[in-house]
Amino acid sequence: MSGNHQKYADFIWSVADLLRGDYRQSEYGKVILPFTVLRRIDCVLEPTKEAVLAEAARLEDSGLPDGAKDRLLRNASGASFYNKSHLDFKKLLADTENVAMNLRAYIGAFSSGAGEVLEKYRFDEQITRLEEAGLLYLVASKFADIDLHPDVVDNHQMGYVFEELIRKFSEISNETAGEHFAVRAARLPGAGRASVGARPAPGSVFRTSGTAFGALPSGDGCVRRQRLA
C-alpha cells in the first residue's frame, strides 16, 4: 500500500477510537465499513447532486412510469445510482438534534442498488446504537471530513483502503484476515460485474472496475478475490 492509501486507511481507522467502551473491538467494522461506503457514495454523487434534484422535481408530476423516471435520474447523476434527498453527508449534520432521523432519510432516498449495499450491514441497527451512546454525531462528523471523491481516491486506491481496514479489524478480533468481513460486489450497473453473494475464500479482496467504488464490503463471512470479465 502506498503512503496515500495508508493515510486514508489510518484516518478512517482512527474513528474507531470513538467506539471504545461502547463497542467491542470485534464490532468496530459494523460501524466503520458502512460509514466508509456511505461517504464514498456521497462523494461520488456530489458533483451532480443539484442536477438530480432538479430532474426529480421535473419528473414528479410528469406521469412517466417509474422505470422511465429511474433511467432519467440515473442519467442526471452520471452514475448507475442516485439520491433524491436534498441532504448530503454534511447537511445532515447541520441539525445536530436530528442526525439519526436525517441519516435515515438520506439513506432511504438512494436508488435501488446503493441502498441495498447499506442494508446488508444492518446499518439502521448501528444508527440506533450510536445515537443511544451519544456517538452518532461524532462518528458522522469524522467521516464528513474525509474526502473520498474518485478524483482524489480512485477505485484501485479505494480497494486497498478497504483491504487495509479489513486487515486491521481482523487483527484486533484475533481472526484470520478476511474471516470476519465479506467483501462482495454490489450489483450496481456500471460499477463492475460480479456475482452477488458468492461464498468467498479467505485472504484476498474484491475490487470493482467501475466509476464509483474500489470495493463494496457487505455482511459477515470471509473475503474473496474475483476476476471481472
Contacts in CASP RR format, 6 or more apart in sequence:
PFRMAT RR
TARGET T0000
AUTHOR 0000-0000-0000
METHOD contacts of the structure
MODEL  1
MSGNHQKYADFIWSVADLLRGDYRQSEYGKVILPFTVLRRIDCVLEPTKE
AVLAEAARLEDSGLPDGAKDRLLRNASGASFYNKSHLDFKKLLADTENVA
MNLRAYIGAFSSGAGEVLEKYRFDEQITRLEEAGLLYLVASKFADIDLHP
DVVDNHQMGYVFEELIRKFSEISNETAGEHFAVRAARLPGAGRASVGARP
APGSVFRTSGTAFGALPSGDGCVRRQRLA
1 9 0 8 1.000
1 160 0 8 1.000
1 163 0 8 1.000
1 164 0 8 1.000
2 157 0 8 1.000
2 160 0 8 1.000
4 153 0 8 1.000
4 157 0 8 1.000
5 157 0 8 1.000
5 160 0 8 1.000
5 161 0 8 1.000
5 164 0 8 1.000
6 164 0 8 1.000
8 146 0 8 1.000
8 148 0 8 1.000
8 153 0 8 1.000
8 157 0 8 1.000
8 161 0 8 1.000
9 160 0 8 1.000
9 161 0 8 1.000
9 164 0 8 1.000
9 165 0 8 1.000
9 168 0 8 1.000
11 146 0 8 1.000
12 32 0 8 1.000
12 36 0 8 1.000
12 143 0 8 1.000
12 146 0 8 1.000
12 161 0 8 1.000
12 165 0 8 1.000
13 32 0 8 1.000
13 164 0 8 1.000
13 165 0 8 1.000
13 168 0 8 1.000
14 142 0 8 1.000
15 32 0 8 1.000
15 35 0 8 1.000
15 139 0 8 1.000
15 142 0 8 1.000
15 143 0 8 1.000
16 28 0 8 1.000
16 29 0 8 1.000
16 31 0 8 1.000
16 32 0 8 1.000
18 135 0 8 1.000
18 138 0 8 1.000
18 139 0 8 1.000
18 142 0 8 1.000
19 27 0 8 1.000
19 28 0 8 1.000
19 31 0 8 1.000
19 135 0 8 1.000
19 139 0 8 1.000
22 129 0 8 1.000
22 133 0 8 1.000
22 135 0 8 1.000
23 30 0 8 1.000
23 31 0 8 1.000
25 172 0 8 1.000
25 173 0 8 1.000
26 169 0 8 1.000
26 172 0 8 1.000
26 173 0 8 1.000
26 175 0 8 1.000
26 180 0 8 1.000
28 169 0 8 1.000
28 172 0 8 1.000
29 165 0 8 1.000
29 169 0 8 1.000
29 181 0 8 1.000
30 121 0 8 1.000
30 122 0 8 1.000
30 126 0 8 1.000
31 126 0 8 1.000
31 130 0 8 1.000
31 139 0 8 1.000
32 165 0 8 1.000
32 169 0 8 1.000
33 121 0 8 1.000
33 162 0 8 1.000
33 165 0 8 1.000
33 166 0 8 1.000
33 169 0 8 1.000
33 181 0 8 1.000
33 217 0 8 1.000
34 118 0 8 1.000
34 121 0 8 1.000
34 123 0 8 1.000
34 126 0 8 1.000
35 139 0 8 1.000
35 140 0 8 1.000
35 143 0 8 1.000
36 143 0 8 1.000
36 148 0 8 1.000
36 161 0 8 1.000
36 162 0 8 1.000
36 165 0 8 1.000
37 117 0 8 1.000
37 118 0 8 1.000
37 121 0 8 1.000
37 213 0 8 1.000
37 216 0 8 1.000
37 217 0 8 1.000
38 89 0 8 1.000
38 107 0 8 1.000
38 118 0 8 1.000
38 123 0 8 1.000
38 143 0 8 1.000
39 89 0 8 1.000
39 143 0 8 1.000
39 144 0 8 1.000
39 146 0 8 1.000
39 148 0 8 1.000
40 148 0 8 1.000
40 158 0 8 1.000
40 212 0 8 1.000
40 213 0 8 1.000
41 81 0 8 1.000
41 83 0 8 1.000
41 110 0 8 1.000
41 114 0 8 1.000
41 212 0 8 1.000
42 88 0 8 1.000
42 89 0 8 1.000
43 147 0 8 1.000
43 148 0 8 1.000
43 149 0 8 1.000
43 150 0 8 1.000
44 79 0 8 1.000
44 149 0 8 1.000
44 150 0 8 1.000
44 211 0 8 1.000
44 212 0 8 1.000
44 213 0 8 1.000
45 52 0 8 1.000
45 77 0 8 1.000
45 79 0 8 1.000
45 81 0 8 1.000
45 82 0 8 1.000
45 83 0 8 1.000
45 88 0 8 1.000
46 88 0 8 1.000
46 149 0 8 1.000
48 76 0 8 1.000
48 77 0 8 1.000
48 78 0 8 1.000
48 79 0 8 1.000
49 83 0 8 1.000
49 88 0 8 1.000
51 76 0 8 1.000
51 77 0 8 1.000
52 73 0 8 1.000
52 76 0 8 1.000
52 77 0 8 1.000
52 82 0 8 1.000
52 83 0 8 1.000
52 84 0 8 1.000
53 84 0 8 1.000
53 86 0 8 1.000
54 76 0 8 1.000
55 72 0 8 1.000
55 73 0 8 1.000
55 76 0 8 1.000
56 73 0 8 1.000
56 84 0 8 1.000
59 69 0 8 1.000
59 72 0 8 1.000
59 73 0 8 1.000
62 69 0 8 1.000
64 72 0 8 1.000
70 111 0 8 1.000
73 82 0 8 1.000
73 84 0 8 1.000
73 111 0 8 1.000
74 80 0 8 1.000
74 81 0 8 1.000
74 82 0 8 1.000
74 111 0 8 1.000
74 189 0 8 1.000
76 82 0 8 1.000
79 211 0 8 1.000
79 212 0 8 1.000
80 188 0 8 1.000
80 189 0 8 1.000
80 190 0 8 1.000
80 191 0 8 1.000
80 212 0 8 1.000
81 110 0 8 1.000
81 111 0 8 1.000
81 112 0 8 1.000
81 113 0 8 1.000
81 114 0 8 1.000
81 188 0 8 1.000
81 191 0 8 1.000
81 212 0 8 1.000
82 110 0 8 1.000
82 111 0 8 1.000
83 106 0 8 1.000
83 109 0 8 1.000
83 110 0 8 1.000
83 111 0 8 1.000
83 114 0 8 1.000
84 109 0 8 1.000
84 111 0 8 1.000
85 105 0 8 1.000
85 106 0 8 1.000
85 108 0 8 1.000
85 109 0 8 1.000
87 102 0 8 1.000
87 105 0 8 1.000
87 106 0 8 1.000
87 109 0 8 1.000
88 106 0 8 1.000
89 106 0 8 1.000
89 140 0 8 1.000
89 143 0 8 1.000
89 144 0 8 1.000
90 144 0 8 1.000
91 102 0 8 1.000
92 99 0 8 1.000
92 102 0 8 1.000
92 103 0 8 1.000
92 105 0 8 1.000
92 106 0 8 1.000
92 140 0 8 1.000
93 99 0 8 1.000
93 102 0 8 1.000
93 137 0 8 1.000
93 140 0 8 1.000
93 141 0 8 1.000
93 144 0 8 1.000
95 102 0 8 1.000
96 137 0 8 1.000
99 131 0 8 1.000
99 136 0 8 1.000
99 137 0 8 1.000
99 140 0 8 1.000
100 127 0 8 1.000
100 128 0 8 1.000
100 131 0 8 1.000
100 136 0 8 1.000
103 127 0 8 1.000
103 136 0 8 1.000
103 140 0 8 1.000
104 124 0 8 1.000
104 127 0 8 1.000
107 115 0 8 1.000
107 118 0 8 1.000
107 123 0 8 1.000
108 115 0 8 1.000
110 118 0 8 1.000
113 186 0 8 1.000
113 187 0 8 1.000
113 188 0 8 1.000
114 186 0 8 1.000
114 188 0 8 1.000
116 186 0 8 1.000
117 186 0 8 1.000
117 188 0 8 1.000
117 216 0 8 1.000
117 218 0 8 1.000
120 218 0 8 1.000
120 219 0 8 1.000
121 218 0 8 1.000
121 219 0 8 1.000
127 136 0 8 1.000
130 136 0 8 1.000
130 139 0 8 1.000
147 153 0 8 1.000
148 158 0 8 1.000
150 211 0 8 1.000
150 212 0 8 1.000
153 161 0 8 1.000
154 214 0 8 1.000
155 207 0 8 1.000
155 208 0 8 1.000
155 209 0 8 1.000
155 210 0 8 1.000
155 211 0 8 1.000
155 212 0 8 1.000
155 213 0 8 1.000
155 214 0 8 1.000
156 207 0 8 1.000
156 214 0 8 1.000
157 214 0 8 1.000
158 207 0 8 1.000
158 213 0 8 1.000
158 214 0 8 1.000
158 215 0 8 1.000
159 205 0 8 1.000
159 207 0 8 1.000
159 214 0 8 1.000
159 215 0 8 1.000
161 215 0 8 1.000
162 183 0 8 1.000
162 205 0 8 1.000
162 214 0 8 1.000
162 215 0 8 1.000
162 217 0 8 1.000
163 183 0 8 1.000
163 205 0 8 1.000
163 215 0 8 1.000
166 177 0 8 1.000
166 178 0 8 1.000
166 180 0 8 1.000
166 181 0 8 1.000
166 183 0 8 1.000
166 205 0 8 1.000
166 217 0 8 1.000
166 223 0 8 1.000
167 177 0 8 1.000
167 178 0 8 1.000
169 180 0 8 1.000
169 181 0 8 1.000
170 176 0 8 1.000
170 177 0 8 1.000
170 178 0 8 1.000
170 179 0 8 1.000
170 180 0 8 1.000
170 181 0 8 1.000
171 177 0 8 1.000
173 180 0 8 1.000
176 202 0 8 1.000
176 203 0 8 1.000
177 202 0 8 1.000
177 203 0 8 1.000
177 223 0 8 1.000
178 202 0 8 1.000
178 203 0 8 1.000
178 221 0 8 1.000
178 222 0 8 1.000
178 223 0 8 1.000
179 202 0 8 1.000
179 221 0 8 1.000
179 222 0 8 1.000
180 220 0 8 1.000
180 221 0 8 1.000
181 217 0 8 1.000
181 219 0 8 1.000
181 220 0 8 1.000
181 221 0 8 1.000
181 223 0 8 1.000
182 200 0 8 1.000
182 217 0 8 1.000
182 218 0 8 1.000
182 219 0 8 1.000
182 220 0 8 1.000
182 221 0 8 1.000
182 222 0 8 1.000
182 223 0 8 1.000
182 224 0 8 1.000
183 200 0 8 1.000
183 205 0 8 1.000
183 206 0 8 1.000
183 215 0 8 1.000
183 216 0 8 1.000
183 217 0 8 1.000
183 218 0 8 1.000
183 223 0 8 1.000
183 224 0 8 1.000
184 194 0 8 1.000
184 196 0 8 1.000
184 197 0 8 1.000
184 198 0 8 1.000
184 200 0 8 1.000
184 206 0 8 1.000
184 216 0 8 1.000
184 217 0 8 1.000
184 218 0 8 1.000
184 219 0 8 1.000
184 224 0 8 1.000
185 191 0 8 1.000
185 192 0 8 1.000
185 193 0 8 1.000
185 194 0 8 1.000
185 195 0 8 1.000
185 196 0 8 1.000
185 206 0 8 1.000
185 208 0 8 1.000
185 216 0 8 1.000
185 226 0 8 1.000
186 196 0 8 1.000
186 213 0 8 1.000
186 216 0 8 1.000
186 218 0 8 1.000
187 194 0 8 1.000
187 196 0 8 1.000
188 212 0 8 1.000
188 213 0 8 1.000
188 216 0 8 1.000
190 210 0 8 1.000
190 211 0 8 1.000
190 212 0 8 1.000
191 208 0 8 1.000
191 210 0 8 1.000
191 211 0 8 1.000
191 212 0 8 1.000
191 213 0 8 1.000
191 216 0 8 1.000
192 208 0 8 1.000
192 209 0 8 1.000
192 210 0 8 1.000
192 228 0 8 1.000
193 228 0 8 1.000
193 229 0 8 1.000
194 206 0 8 1.000
194 208 0 8 1.000
194 226 0 8 1.000
194 228 0 8 1.000
195 226 0 8 1.000
198 224 0 8 1.000
198 226 0 8 1.000
199 222 0 8 1.000
199 224 0 8 1.000
200 206 0 8 1.000
200 221 0 8 1.000
200 222 0 8 1.000
200 223 0 8 1.000
200 224 0 8 1.000
201 222 0 8 1.000
201 223 0 8 1.000
201 224 0 8 1.000
202 222 0 8 1.000
202 223 0 8 1.000
203 222 0 8 1.000
203 223 0 8 1.000
203 225 0 8 1.000
204 223 0 8 1.000
204 224 0 8 1.000
204 225 0 8 1.000
205 215 0 8 1.000
205 223 0 8 1.000
205 224 0 8 1.000
205 225 0 8 1.000
206 215 0 8 1.000
206 216 0 8 1.000
206 223 0 8 1.000
206 224 0 8 1.000
206 225 0 8 1.000
206 226 0 8 1.000
207 214 0 8 1.000
207 215 0 8 1.000
208 214 0 8 1.000
208 215 0 8 1.000
208 216 0 8 1.000
208 228 0 8 1.000
209 228 0 8 1.000
END
